[in-house]
Amino acid sequence: MASYNKFNDFSEQLIRGVHDWDAHTFKVLLTNTAPVATNAVKADLTEISAGSGYTAGGTATTISISEASGTTTVSGSQVVFTASGGSIGAFRYAVLYNDSATSDNLVAWWDYGSAVTLADGESFTVKFNNADPGTILTLS
């Protein structure tokens, strides 16, 4: 399964109020170039080419938030990419970013371990968490 990786700047962005989980649009984009923890904004990344069912900038996920006993969980709807009229990829990394923030600030990325190419008609589902596919992060 994919491994979760946080961008270093994300924790400061949380404190400074860059991310409004209730009102902002968060998207998942695909890249085959390894992100690094010091990346901070979408422009720091090399996204795969648009086409064949992949839209430049990626696909939005619907965010939900829950709190229980002082622990808050941020979850996102699963994002599915489906190749249509050609292939998508290759890609190895799925990146979550805030499309509403002025600089398209980065949140986290998931490393799938090896490059994936979707043939026409194939689908790929981004799972944020192995134990609970919708959980993006937990803050306690």
Buried (B, 14 or more C-beta within 10 A) or exposed (E): EBEBBEBEBBEEBBEEEBBEBEEBEBBBBBBBEEBEEEBBBBEBBEBBEEBBBBEEBBBBBEBBEEEEEEEEBBBBBBBEBBBBEEBBBEBBBBBBBBBBBEBBBBBBBBBBEEEBBBEEEBEBEBBBBEEEBBBBBEEE
